[in-house]
Amino acid sequence: MIKVKRVYEPPERDDGKRFLVERLWPRGVKKDALPLTAWLKEVAPSTTLRKWYAHDVTRWPEFRSRYRAELKEMEQGDEPNALATLLQAAREGNLTLLYSARDTDHNSALVLRDFLEERLRRG
């Protein structure tokens, strides 16, 4: 199971491995106070894409498309990467993707979760 949670929510027993999937560290959170397995900033949307989107929900469909393209490019790279780390963690048990955006319905962690779930279904 892949869960998506805001970093400001308390950890739960069934979170499994917890990965921060943001390019920037969340405001107001001390690094030693956030229980997580790892910070995988390289799997977050590029800085250019993040700034273009600017949490403007009218851009959400295009943001999803562009971010998925970035993920596909990362997936096809030659080096082991953060996507492989997340897929392996999901195969081993529960996985929680942590994000900091206020909008719980339009954020990159949701796109990433859907992308990972599609890959897991394919085997």
RAKA-V832232 format. One record per residue. N is the residue number from 1. RES is the residue in three letters. PHI is phi as a letter, one per 40 degrees, with the letter a starting at -180 (none if undefined). BURIAL is I if it has 24 or more other ideal C-beta (glycine too) atoms within 12 Angstrom, else O. D_FIRST is the distance of its C-alpha to the first C-alpha in Angstrom with 2 decimals. Layout:
((N	RES	PHI	BURIAL	D_FIRST) (N	RES	PHI	BURIAL	D_FIRST))
This chain:
((1	MET	none	O	0.00) (2	ILE	b	I	3.79) (3	LYS	b	I	6.39) (4	VAL	b	I	10.01) (5	LYS	a	I	12.88) (6	ARG	c	I	16.58) (7	VAL	c	I	18.00) (8	TYR	c	O	20.36) (9	GLU	c	O	17.92) (10	PRO	c	O	18.04) (11	PRO	c	O	15.38) (12	GLU	b	O	13.67) (13	ARG	d	O	13.18) (14	ASP	c	O	9.46) (15	ASP	c	I	9.05) (16	GLY	g	I	9.08) (17	LYS	c	I	10.77) (18	ARG	b	I	12.09) (19	PHE	b	I	13.75) (20	LEU	c	I	16.42) (21	VAL	b	I	16.58) (22	GLU	b	I	20.00) (23	ARG	c	I	23.32) (24	LEU	b	O	25.20) (25	TRP	c	O	24.69) (26	PRO	c	I	24.10) (27	ARG	c	O	27.34) (28	GLY	g	O	28.23) (29	VAL	b	O	25.66) (30	LYS	c	O	27.21) (31	LYS	d	O	25.63) (32	ASP	c	O	26.01) (33	ALA	b	O	24.56) (34	LEU	b	I	21.03) (35	PRO	c	I	18.76) (36	LEU	a	I	16.74) (37	THR	c	I	16.19) (38	ALA	a	O	17.92) (39	TRP	b	I	19.27) (40	LEU	b	I	18.69) (41	LYS	c	O	21.24) (42	GLU	c	I	22.01) (43	VAL	c	I	18.84) (44	ALA	c	I	19.91) (45	PRO	d	I	22.32) (46	SER	d	O	25.82) (47	THR	d	O	28.31) (48	THR	c	O	30.32) (49	LEU	c	I	27.53) (50	ARG	c	I	26.42) (51	LYS	c	O	30.08) (52	TRP	c	O	30.70) (53	TYR	c	I	27.89) (54	ALA	f	O	28.95) (55	HIS	f	O	26.52) (56	ASP	c	O	28.81) (57	VAL	c	O	26.78) (58	THR	c	O	29.46) (59	ARG	c	O	28.27) (60	TRP	d	O	24.58) (61	PRO	d	O	24.71) (62	GLU	c	O	26.65) (63	PHE	c	I	24.50) (64	ARG	d	I	21.36) (65	SER	c	O	23.49) (66	ARG	c	O	24.96) (67	TYR	c	I	21.80) (68	ARG	c	I	20.21) (69	ALA	c	O	23.53) (70	GLU	c	I	23.27) (71	LEU	c	I	19.84) (72	LYS	c	O	21.34) (73	GLU	c	O	24.33) (74	MET	c	I	22.40) (75	GLU	c	I	20.55) (76	GLN	c	O	24.01) (77	GLY	c	O	25.58) (78	ASP	c	O	27.20) (79	GLU	c	O	25.76) (80	PRO	d	O	22.44) (81	ASN	a	O	20.55) (82	ALA	c	I	17.78) (83	LEU	c	I	15.74) (84	ALA	c	O	16.05) (85	THR	c	I	15.08) (86	LEU	c	I	11.78) (87	LEU	c	I	11.09) (88	GLN	c	O	12.25) (89	ALA	c	I	10.18) (90	ALA	c	I	6.87) (91	ARG	c	O	8.86) (92	GLU	c	O	9.90) (93	GLY	i	O	7.08) (94	ASN	c	O	5.00) (95	LEU	b	I	6.29) (96	THR	b	I	8.34) (97	LEU	c	I	10.85) (98	LEU	b	I	14.09) (99	TYR	b	I	16.89) (100	SER	b	I	20.28) (101	ALA	d	I	21.45) (102	ARG	c	O	22.78) (103	ASP	c	O	21.67) (104	THR	c	O	18.23) (105	ASP	b	O	18.54) (106	HIS	b	I	19.97) (107	ASN	a	I	18.62) (108	SER	c	I	17.70) (109	ALA	c	I	14.19) (110	LEU	c	I	13.36) (111	VAL	c	I	15.14) (112	LEU	c	I	13.45) (113	ARG	d	I	9.89) (114	ASP	c	O	11.48) (115	PHE	c	I	13.33) (116	LEU	c	I	10.62) (117	GLU	c	O	8.79) (118	GLU	c	O	12.41) (119	ARG	c	I	13.11) (120	LEU	c	O	10.44) (121	ARG	c	O	11.85) (122	ARG	c	O	15.23) (123	GLY	g	O	14.74))
